[in-house]
């Protein structure tokens, strides 16, 4: 029997609990053995009801915890630094989106993992939503005919209090704005479904949040296949109201909505496909937050990859292209 994978969790902030729960969903095939955060209060708060080993420095965790995989949930601008340290210790790396905030940083972590012979797993959990998987299947089987447009709307709320939690939030060097931090989920889904992007036009503004980067933005994409893409992202909503994506083709239209692309709101095609159409009747996923449930699928696929099963389906190069597309939308404010 394969020994359980030993995970360490770096960063005890907003998304850490989602990762902890996803590791627990693996049952006996994995265990969370250590957590780390340089902020002692955050570390104590996160680990208060657990007997998991706690560390205030990554070097100590890598030295003492005998990890198989490090889950990196730190500020985005530190991802490469932390991934490199893990790779040099012979530990596989799972890294939250975006992989980092620059392409140079991603290249650095790629090189370190390649040299060390460890795997690097990017997180884009919404790709694993049943709604997105069903939509991808419909595109791949040609139900839309010629694609016309792939559009996304993201109206979420990140109050000033959210940005004030850390002096790194909303900064160019550590975080980015609405497009880099939150919108990248939807930009990645647009690429996943619509293909690569040829041309980009954009408008990013800072309207209501006291941060260095944008809180609201729009972009127009021209895909290589000739279809158009529109995305509107704002963190100025009164609540997390919408996280939707619409695909329009000559023979069909689908809107995946909810707050995290977790519900099918429209499913219309000129010709029936009984199997897909039946699945579309009730693909909704009950979620507790905008993170959705996809992290569980991420961890299951990581475990499968490391234990000799199917390869992890999101390559580093694929995730890097989504970061590159965000960077093409950025400009000085």
C-alpha positions in Angstrom: 0.0 0.0 0.0 1.3 3.4 -0.9 2.3 5.5 2.1 0.2 8.6 2.7 1.4 11.8 1.1 2.8 14.2 3.7 1.6 17.8 3.0 2.9 21.0 4.5 0.8 24.2 4.3 2.6 27.5 4.0 0.5 30.6 4.7 -2.4 30.5 7.2 -4.5 33.2 5.6 -7.8 33.4 3.8 -7.6 30.3 1.6 -5.7 28.1 4.0 -8.8 26.4 5.4 -9.9 25.4 2.0 -6.6 23.7 1.4 -6.7 22.0 4.8 -10.2 20.6 4.0 -9.1 19.5 0.6 -6.2 17.5 2.0 -8.6 15.9 4.5 -10.9 14.9 1.6 -8.1 12.5 0.5 -8.7 10.3 3.5 -6.0 7.8 4.3 -4.0 8.6 1.2 -2.7 11.9 2.5 -2.2 13.9 5.7 -1.4 17.5 6.7 1.6 17.2 8.9 2.8 20.7 9.3 1.7 24.4 8.9 3.8 27.5 8.7 3.3 31.2 8.9 5.7 34.0 9.9 2.8 35.8 11.6 2.5 34.0 15.0 -1.0 35.2 15.6 -2.2 33.9 12.2 -0.4 30.6 12.8 -1.9 30.2 16.3 -5.4 31.1 15.1 -5.3 28.6 12.2 -3.8 25.8 14.2 -5.7 26.3 17.5 -7.8 23.1 17.2 -5.1 20.9 15.7 -2.1 18.9 16.8 -0.3 19.5 13.5 3.3 20.7 13.8 3.5 24.5 13.6 6.5 26.5 12.3 7.3 30.2 12.0 9.8 29.8 9.2 9.7 27.8 6.0 13.3 26.6 6.3 12.5 25.0 9.7 9.5 23.2 8.3 11.4 21.9 5.3 14.1 20.7 7.5 12.1 19.1 10.2 8.7 18.0 8.8 9.7 15.4 6.2 7.3 16.7 3.6 6.3 15.2 0.2 4.4 18.3 -1.0 4.4 21.9 0.0 1.2 23.9 -0.6 2.1 27.5 -1.1 -0.6 29.9 0.0 1.5 33.0 0.7 1.2 36.4 -1.0 1.6 36.0 -4.8 4.8 37.9 -5.1 6.5 35.4 -2.7 5.4 32.2 -4.5 8.6 31.8 -6.5 10.9 32.3 -3.5 9.0 29.7 -1.5 8.7 27.3 -4.4 12.5 27.5 -5.0 13.2 26.7 -1.3 10.9 23.7 -1.4 12.4 22.4 -4.6 15.9 22.7 -3.2 14.8 20.6 -0.3 13.4 17.9 -2.7 9.8 18.7 -2.0 7.0 18.8 -4.6 5.2 22.2 -4.9 1.5 23.0 -5.2 1.2 26.8 -5.8 -2.0 28.9 -5.6 -3.0 31.2 -8.4 -1.4 33.3 -9.8 1.9 31.3 -9.9 3.6 34.6 -9.2 3.2 38.2 -10.4 5.9 38.1 -13.1 6.8 35.7 -15.8 10.5 35.9 -14.7 9.5 34.6 -11.3 7.6 31.7 -12.8 10.6 30.8 -14.9 12.8 30.8 -11.8 10.5 28.4 -10.0 10.2 26.2 -13.1 14.0 26.0 -13.3 14.4 25.1 -9.7 11.8 22.3 -9.8 13.3 20.9 -13.0 16.8 20.9 -11.5 15.6 19.2 -8.4 13.4 16.7 -10.2 10.3 17.7 -8.3 6.8 18.4 -9.7 5.2 21.9 -9.8 1.4 21.9 -9.6 -0.5 25.1 -10.4 -3.9 25.7 -8.9 -6.9 26.8 -11.1 -9.6 25.0 -9.2 -12.6 26.2 -11.2 -11.5 24.2 -14.2 -12.7 21.2 -12.2 -16.2 22.6 -11.6 -18.7 20.1 -13.0 -20.3 23.1 -14.8 -17.0 24.0 -16.5 -16.2 20.4 -17.4 -19.6 20.0 -19.0 -19.2 23.2 -21.0 -15.8 22.1 -22.1 -17.2 18.8 -23.3 -19.9 20.6 -25.3 -17.3 22.8 -27.0 -15.0 19.9 -27.8 -17.9 17.9 -29.3 -18.7 20.8 -31.6 -22.1 21.7 -30.3 -21.5 25.5 -30.6 -20.4 25.3 -34.2 -18.3 28.4 -34.9 -17.6 30.3 -31.6 -18.8 33.9 -31.6 -17.9 35.1 -28.1 -16.7 34.1 -24.6 -17.8 36.7 -22.0 -17.3 36.9 -18.2 -18.7 39.1 -15.5 -17.2 39.2 -12.0 -18.9 41.4 -9.4 -17.4 40.6 -6.0 -16.9 42.6 -2.9 -13.5 43.2 -1.3 -14.0 46.1 1.2 -11.1 48.3 2.3 -10.9 46.3 5.5 -9.9 43.3 3.3 -7.0 45.2 1.8 -6.0 46.6 5.2 -5.4 43.1 6.6 -1.9 43.2 5.1 0.3 45.9 3.6 1.0 43.6 0.7 -2.6 43.5 -0.5 -3.3 45.4 -3.7 0.3 46.1 -4.4 2.0 45.5 -7.7 5.0 43.6 -6.3 3.1 41.2 -4.0 -0.5 40.9 -5.1 -1.9 42.9 -8.1 -5.4 44.1 -8.4 -8.8 42.8 -9.3 -7.5 41.2 -12.5 -4.4 39.5 -11.1 -5.9 38.4 -7.8 -9.5 37.6 -8.5 -10.1 37.9 -12.2 -7.4 35.5 -13.2 -9.8 32.6 -12.3 -12.2 33.8 -15.0 -9.5 34.8 -17.5 -8.0 31.3 -17.2 -11.5 29.8 -17.7 -11.9 31.9 -20.8 -8.6 30.6 -22.2 -9.5 27.1 -21.3 -12.7 27.3 -23.2 -12.0 29.8 -26.0 -8.4 29.1 -26.8 -5.4 31.4 -27.0 -5.8 35.1 -27.3 -4.3 37.1 -30.2 -5.2 40.7 -29.3 -6.0 42.6 -26.1 -7.6 45.9 -25.3 -8.2 46.9 -21.7 -9.2 49.6 -19.3 -8.3 49.3 -15.6 -9.2 51.8 -13.0 -9.0 52.4 -9.2 -12.3 53.9 -8.2 -13.1 53.1 -4.5 -10.4 51.2 -2.9 -7.2 52.7 -1.4 -4.7 50.4 -3.1 -1.9 50.6 -5.6 -3.6 48.6 -8.3 -7.0 48.5 -9.9 -10.3 47.6 -8.2 -12.3 47.5 -11.4 -11.5 46.7 -15.1 -12.7 45.6 -18.5 -10.8 43.9 -21.3 -11.7 42.9 -24.8 -9.9 39.8 -26.3 -9.7 38.6 -29.8 -9.1 34.8 -29.7 -6.9 33.1 -32.3 -10.0 31.4 -33.7 -11.6 34.8 -34.4 -14.1 34.9 -31.6 -14.3 37.8 -29.2 -14.0 37.8 -25.4 -15.2 40.4 -23.0 -14.5 40.4 -19.2 -15.6 42.9 -16.6 -14.2 42.5 -13.1 -14.8 44.6 -10.0 -14.2 44.3 -6.3 -16.5 47.2 -5.6 -19.7 45.1 -5.3 -21.9 45.3 -2.2 -21.4 41.5 -1.9 -20.1 38.6 -3.9 -22.9 38.8 -6.4 -21.8 37.2 -9.7 -19.0 35.2 -11.2 -20.3 34.1 -14.6 -19.1 33.0 -18.0 -21.1 32.9 -21.2 -20.1 31.0 -24.4 -22.0 32.0 -27.6 -21.7 30.0 -30.8 -23.6 29.8 -34.1 -25.6 26.8 -32.8 -25.7 27.2 -29.1 -25.3 29.4 -26.0 -24.5 28.5 -22.4 -24.2 30.7 -19.3 -22.5 29.3 -16.3 -23.3 31.6 -13.3 -23.6 31.7 -9.6 -20.8 33.5 -7.7 -18.0 31.1 -8.9 -19.2 29.6 -12.2 -21.0 26.9 -10.2 -24.5 27.0 -11.7 -25.8 26.6 -15.3 -28.2 29.4 -15.9 -28.6 28.9 -19.7 -28.2 25.8 -21.8 -29.5 26.2 -25.3 -28.5 24.3 -28.5 -30.1 23.9 -31.9 -29.6 20.1 -31.7 -30.1 17.8 -28.7 -27.4 15.8 -27.1 -29.3 13.6 -24.6 -26.4 12.7 -22.3 -25.0 16.3 -22.0 -28.5 17.8 -21.8 -29.4 15.5 -19.0 -26.3 16.4 -17.1 -27.1 20.1 -17.6 -30.4 19.8 -15.8 -28.7 19.6 -12.4 -25.0 20.2 -12.4 -25.1 22.8 -9.7 -22.6 22.5 -6.9 -23.4 23.7 -3.4 -20.5 26.0 -2.4 -19.6 27.8 0.8 -17.5 30.6 -0.7 -16.2 32.0 -4.0 -13.4 29.4 -3.8 -15.9 26.7 -4.8 -15.2 23.0 -4.2 -12.5 22.6 -6.9 -9.6 22.4 -4.5 -10.7 18.9 -3.6 -10.3 17.8 -7.2 -7.0 19.6 -7.4 -5.6 17.6 -4.5 -7.1 14.3 -5.7 -5.4 14.9 -9.1 -2.1 15.8 -7.4 -2.2 12.6 -5.3 -3.1 10.5 -8.4 -0.2 12.0 -10.3 2.3 11.4 -7.5 1.1 7.9 -6.8 1.5 6.8 -10.4 -1.9 7.5 -11.9 -3.0 10.0 -14.6 -0.9 13.1 -15.1 -2.1 16.4 -13.4 -4.1 18.1 -16.1 -2.9 21.7 -15.7 0.6 22.1 -16.9 2.9 24.9 -15.7 3.1 26.3 -19.2 -0.7 26.4 -19.4 -1.0 28.3 -16.1 1.8 30.6 -17.2 -0.2 31.6 -20.2 -3.1 32.8 -18.0 -0.6 34.9 -16.0 0.8 36.3 -19.3 -2.7 37.3 -20.4 -3.3 39.2 -17.2 0.0 40.9 -17.5 -1.0 42.0 -21.1 -4.0 43.7 -19.5 -1.9 45.7 -17.0 -0.7 49.3 -17.3 0.4 52.1 -15.1 -2.6 53.6 -13.2 
